[in-house]
Amino acid sequence: MDRICGFVNGKGGVLKTTLTANVGALLAVSGWKVLLIDMDPQGNLGLDLGYRHGDLDDDGSALAQSLMFGSLLIPLKDIRPNLDVIPGGSHLDSAAAGLVSMGSKDGRKAKLALARSLSPLAGNYDIIFIDCPPGNEPLQVAALGAASYVVVPTKTDKAGREGLVGVAKRLDTVLDVNPDLDLLGVIITATSATATNVHRVTREAITETFGNADVLFKGMVRHAEAPAQAARDRGVLVHELEEQVKAAPKWYEVLNGTAEAGQSQPRSAVNVAEDLYQITYELVARLEAAEERNAS
């Protein structure tokens, strides 16, 4: 249970799901055994990984039952090699209501509902990522009750910065049951690399909120609408989309008749893939540094 990492922000659209899916998959490609938990009633993790609304998708039913009644969770195996998933979906709305009722009688039990569900599974994995829902307090709190680390993606706009304050308050609510919860870092997302003044303002807001500028990841995920839409529409990950882009025939090969024109590919997928490689590398480095500190 000491390598469970939640991606959380009170605001939507800050790439929590994108980071959960893509960083998890990149670690799986490198040989880590990874489990992804979709705690969002929207179930968008399934869109990124391509199983949403298919035969494997239970719309969050199993996770909801486990949160409310403690039933054993059985992950979807090998959604990608080394990558297992517990789907989210609309059934989690019922689970959220159930956690509220549970919390009125026993607050600790509600906060630790996900931790109890994951306890029998955690030893099978090198790391577990939780895609936390925006604005759903009982599900967020249950996710933070299970997590050992938190990563906070944020946009540079005012709403994103205000979301940081909400995260800080939410962390405080679970310290009674999870006192060792550690902030692994904050990632600026959906940004332009040239927006230096905007980044400065965001860094100042992060420092003010968490009291330490070192929490900010050096890597960022730039805004690129075309690859984001293409990846989700096709149910592929960004590094998989990058491979498709690199394998696509060149325009002159099509013109010369030596290749056939294929599906249009967003060339900017290569840039976004590079961002995600950097974030994954840095997350592992921060994780290893945190584990060294905790062991000393």
Secondary structure, 3 states (H helix, E strand, C coil): CCCEEEECCCCCCCCHHHHHHHHHHHHHHCCCCEEEEECCCCCCHHHHHCCCCCCCCCCCHHHHHHHHHCCCCCCEEEEECCEEEECCCCHHHHHHHHHHHHHHHCHHHHHCHHHHHHCCCHHHCCEEEEECCCCCHHHHHHHHHHCCEEEEEECCCHHHHHHHHHHHHHHHHCCCCCCCCEEEEEEEEEECCCCHHHHHHHHHHHHHHHCCHHHECCCCEECCHHHHHHHHHHCCCHHHHHHHHHHCCCHHHHHHCCCCCCCCCCCCHHHHHHHHHHHHHHHHHHHHHHHHHHHC
